[in-house]
């Protein structure tokens, strides 16, 4: 999953139109379709991604089945999930009736954000639904596997597996790609895109269906609108754009290659035009994680600290209050500029391509927060060698990493911490484990507890 924030303005639709998003793709051929099955990860995906296709084929008398994997109850975290669930189920039922009166609607009710853990159940339901298909030309339409949203990726992968097993044609619809990507990005599968031009009546019907999802397009349910202005403009195009099934989408999931470190170009593209892409300043998850990390530090004060991958300096600011001197390092210019604006001269901020470049001196605190999973095997080994080589005899290493799968990254958080804990010369003093992240505090052996260090035992 590509990391993005739906609250950001995103890439303007004008940029996609200028790049020819409705003109460059090969026209989509749907002349011979006997039955259409649409898989949505969440209520509203069916309207945003494939509403025009659904309406056109239904208008021809083609049987349509819409399968919605989750109820989207996580879209408004400050509202009771059952209330969100009820609202979104009602909305999707009404939207499907607008697009295709008489279509079959299947609501699976799997957990929002949890499709990876329910992959087998989703596959079984989808397989059973497709088993009802009649006719030689069956189309399965599902979220694009490279869309950047975890549930979309899993839904797309499951759809591809089932389509292959059943021998049906697969079309994939991007939704969030138009939000986080730029037309020039390598992530955009231009050669695999197919366009379905929509006439005025089809666009009007799709517009109505999208806006039936009132909880997503307008403020409400104790929260702001989920879909911003540009996202709604993407959905209102004169053509719907799909990815034709094949090897192309899977091959593009990892722009830098699954075995290659992500370098400066990746981060320059990621930060371009984005103030707070990780949500460091806006998400309670990030604020709480910082508090857990800071509480896990075994000493109140440190002489000289190093933060690798300091980004925009939010964690850096908190670490600076615990260090007499602190150095922050990042590979990209944009986040460092934001960090300098935040911190001024309070911290030494350096643009270095670690581990090839490394700051001078030694450190009694090294913080590796959400950074090591960007590294391939060789660079991870070099980085840990550099860390240990610059660590004072009483030095402390803190590592904290996201545990969930991100296809673009060469490795996962669990793997990072497995390698780190096995590294000679370091021993674990604190280990904190949650579903979402791991936190390890390591020192040179022997480990001395905080209570023993203060003479309490």
N, C-alpha and C positions, 0 to 999 in steps of 0.2 A: 504494500500500500504506500503510495506517495503521501507524504505529510502535507496537509493543507488545512485551512480554516475556512469554513463556509461563510463566516462573517466578513472575510476580506472581499473587496470589490471584485477581484478576479480579473481575468483577461477580457477586455471589452469585445463585444460581438463585432464591432467595426473592424477590429484587427483580423478576426477570422474571415469576415466577408472580403476584406482587402486581399487576404491570402488565397481566396477562391474556394472556400470551404463548400460552397454549394455548386461550384462549377468544375473544379478539378477532378472530383471523384468520378469513377465510372458509373453510369446509370445502373440502378438496382433493377434487376429483372424479377418481377413477381407476377408475370402473366400466367404461369402454370402453378398454382398453389391449391391443393385440395383441402388443407386444414392448417390452421395457424395456432401454435401454442406460444404464449408469451410468459416468460418467467421474470418476475420483479423481486428484487431484494427487499424493497420497502414499498408501501403504498405511495404512489405518485410516480415511481420509476416507469410504470407502464405508459403513463400519459406523456411524461417528459421525453422519454427515449423512443417510444414506438407508437404514440397515439395516432399519427397519420396513417401508418401502415395498418394498424388495427381497424381504423375507420374505413379505409379503402377496401380491404379484403372483406370485412363484414358487409359492406354495401354491395359486394358482388355475390353475397350468399355463401361465402366461405365460412365454415364453422370456426369459431374462435374460443379458445380457453385461456384464461389469465390465471396464473398461479402466483400468489404473493407469499414469499417465504416468511417474512416477519411482519409484525404489526407496526413497526417503526416507533415503538413506545419510548425509545431513547432520544427522540428529536427535541423533546422539551424536558430536560433533566430536573427542572424546578417544579414540575407538575406531576401529580400522582400518575404513575404509569398506567393504571387501569383506565383513567380518564383519557389519556392520550390514545391508548389502544382502541377504546370505543369510538373516539372521534375519527381516527384514521381508518378504521374498518368501514365506518359509514361513508366516509369520503371516497374511498376506492370503489365501493359498490356503486355509488352514484356516478363516478367518473367513467367506469367501465360501461355502465348503462348508456351514458352519453355517446361514447365511442362506438359501441357495438351492442345495441339492444338485443337481449336474448343470449348474449355470450355467457359461457360457463365461467364462474369465478370460484377459485379454490383458495382459501385462506389457511395457510399452514400454522401460523402462530408460533413460529420458532423465535428464539430470543433475538432481539435487535442487538447487533454487534456480536452475536455468538454463532454465526453460520459455520465458522471453521470447526467449532466443537460439535456441530450437528450436521456435518457434511454428509455422513452416511444416511441420516434420516432424510435429508433433502433429496439426495440421489434416489432413495427408495420411492419417495412420494412422486418425484418427477418421472421416474421410470414407469411407475404404475399409471400415472396420468397419460403418458405417451402411449402406453399399451392400448389405450382406447382409440387411438388414431385410426382413421380409415382413409384409404386412398394412397396413391403412389407418390404424390408430391406433398410431403409434410414439411413444414418449416417450424423450427424452434428458434425463438428470438429471446435473447437473454442479455444481461449487462455485460459490457466489454471487460475482459479479464485484466486489462491494463488501466482501468478507470481510476485507480488510486484510492478507492474506498475498499476497506477490507471485505465487507459483506458483498460488494459488487464483484470483487475478484473471485471469492469463493463460489458465488452463484454462477459466474461465468465458467469457472473451471468444472463445476459439477455438470452444467449444461453441456459443455463440450464432451465430457466423458459419456454422458447418457446419449447425446446425439450420435456420437461415433458408434456406440453399442447398438443403437436402434437404426442406424443408417439413414438418419434424417438430415436435412440441410440446416445449418446453423448460421444465424445472423446475430451479431453482437452490437448493442447500442451503447456508445459512450454518453455519459452525462457530465461527470465531474472533470473529465479531460478538458472540456472547453473552459473550465474555471481556472485550473491550476497551470495548464500548459500554455506555451506560446507557439504560434504557428511554425516557427523555425526550429522548435525542439526536435531532437531525435525521437522522442517518445511518441510523436504523432505518426501513426501508420498510414501515411498518405497513399501509398501504393495499394493498400488493402481497403481503402474507404470506398463505399458505394452510396450513391445519393438517390433518394426517392423524392422527386419534385412534387409539391403539394399545390393543389389549386386553392382558390380563395375559400371555397366552402370547407375543404378539408382542414385548412389552417384555422378557420373560425371554430370548427368543431373541436379541434385539438386545444385551442385556446380556452374554450369553455371547460373542457375536461381538466386541464391543468389547474384552472382557477377554482374548480370544485374542491380541490385540496386546500381549502381555506386556511387550515392550520399551518401550512407550509409557505403560503404566499403572502399572508398578512400577519401582523403582530397579533398574538393571542396565546392562550394556554400558558399564561404567566411567562411569556418570553417573546423575543423579536421574531420577525419572519425568518424562516430558514433559508428560503430561496431569495437571493438578492435580485436587483434589477437586471444585471447582466445575465444571470442564469435564466431568467424568464425571457430575455431577448434571444438567448441561444435556442430556447424551446420554440420560439415563434418564427424560426427561419422559413424561407420559401421552400426548403427541402429538408427532409430528415436524412441523417447521415448514419450509416451502419458500417461495421467492419465485417467483411465476408470471411466466414470461418476458414481456417487453414493454419499453417505454421507461423504466419506473420505475427499475430497478436502475442503468442507465447514467447516468441523470440525477442519481442520488444519490451518484455516486462522489466528487464534489468539493463538499463541503458549503458552501464559501464561494464557489464559482464559479471556473472555471479562470483567469479574468482579474482576480480580485480578491485583494488582499492578505489574508492571514490575520491577524485581529485578536485583541484581548484575550480575547473570548468563546471563541474556538477553544482558546486555551492554558489558560484557566481550566478548561474541560471536560477537556482532555487531562491536566492535572496532578492533577485532583481525586482524592484518596485514593491517590495513587501516589507512592511514595518516590523511586524512581529509574527513571522510565519509559524513558529512553534507554539504560540500562545503562552509564552513565558509570563506575560504581563496580565493575561486575561483569564487563565484557567486555574480553578482551584486545585486541580490535579497537580499542576506544576508548582504552585505555591506550597502545597502540602509536601510534595516530594523534596523540595528545597529544605523545608523545616526538618524533615526526617534526616536528610543528609547532614545538616548542620548539627542536629542533636546527637548524631552518631560520632562526631569528632571527639577523640579521647582527651583532648587538651583544650583549655579555654583559649590559649594564645599560641601562635606559631611565629617563628622568626621570619621565615621566607617561604612563601607559597607559590606554587605553579598550577595554573588551571589550563589544561590542554583542551582546545575547542571551546573558547570562552564565549563565542557567538556575540550576542548584543549586550552582554555584561550584566544580566539580571542576577545570576548566581554569583558572578564576580563581585558585585557590590556587597553582597552579604559576606563573602569570604574575606573581603578587604577589612571588614570590621574585626576579623579574628586574626589577622596577620600584620606584623610590623611592616612587611613589604610583600607585595604580591605582583606576580607576572602573569598576564593573560595572553594566550597564544591562539591565533586562528589563521586559517589558510585563505580566507576571503576578505576582500576589502570592505564590502558593504556592512557586514555585522560589526567589524572593528570600528568603522566610522560611528555607528550607533553607540557602541560601547564607550568610545572617547567622548561623545556628547553626554553620555550618562555619567561618566566617572571623572572626566577632566584629567588632572595630573595625579589623581589618587592611586592609580595602578599603572604599571609598565605594560603597555599593550603592544604586542609584536605580531607582524604578519610573517609567519614562518610555515614552510611546507614540511611539517613533522611527519615521520621521524628523520627525514634527510637533513633537515635543519633543526637546531635545538638551542635553546637559550643557554647562556654561560652560567656557571656557578652551580651550587648545590642547594637543595630544598629540603625542609623538614615537613612539608606538606605538598603532596601532588594529588590533584583532583582530576579524575578521568570520568566526566559525566556525559553520557550519551554521545560517545565519540569513538570507542574502540570497534564497534560493529561496522564502521566504514572501511576497515582495514582488511586486506587479504592476509594470508598466513605469514608471508615474509615481512610485511610492514607491521603486523601485530608483534611479531618476534622482535623486530628492531626497536619498536616503541617501548616494549617492556624492558628491553636491555638498556635503553636510554634512561628510562624511569629509575631503574635500580641503580644505574651508574651515577645518577645525579642525586640520589637520596642520601641524606645524612644518616649517621648511625642510629639516631633516634627518630628517623623520619617515618611519616605516615602516608600511606597510599589509600585514597578513597575512590572507589569505582561504583558507578550507578548507571544501569542500562534498562531500557524498555525490553520487555520479554516477548512481545507479540511479533509475528512474522511480518517483515517488510521485504518484498521481493527484490527491491533495488539494492539492498545492502548485502555485502559479501557474506555476512554471518549474522547470527542472532545473539541476543543478549545472554541467553543461557550459555552459549558456546564461549562467549567472551569471558564470562566469570569462571567457567570450568578451566580454561587455559590460564587465567590469572591466578587462581587458587593453587594450581599445580606448579607455578613458577618457583624454582629454587631461590632461596634468599628472602622469601616473604611468607608470613604466617597470618592466618585470619584472626583478627581480634573481635570483630563484629560482623555478623551476617544477618541481614534483614531481607526477608523474602515475601513478596506479595504476588498476586496474579499478574499485575501489570509491570512491576519492575523488581530488579535485584539490587541490593546495596551491600558491598563488602568493604570493610576497613581492614587494611593489612599493615603489618609492621615487620621489621626485622626480628627474627626470633632471638631470645624467648619473648613471648607475649606477656606483657605486664598489664593487669587489669587497672581500670581507673581507680578503684578503691585501694588497691595495693600501692599504686603510684602516689596516692595521697595519704598513705600510712593508716588506712582504716582497717586493714587486716594483715 
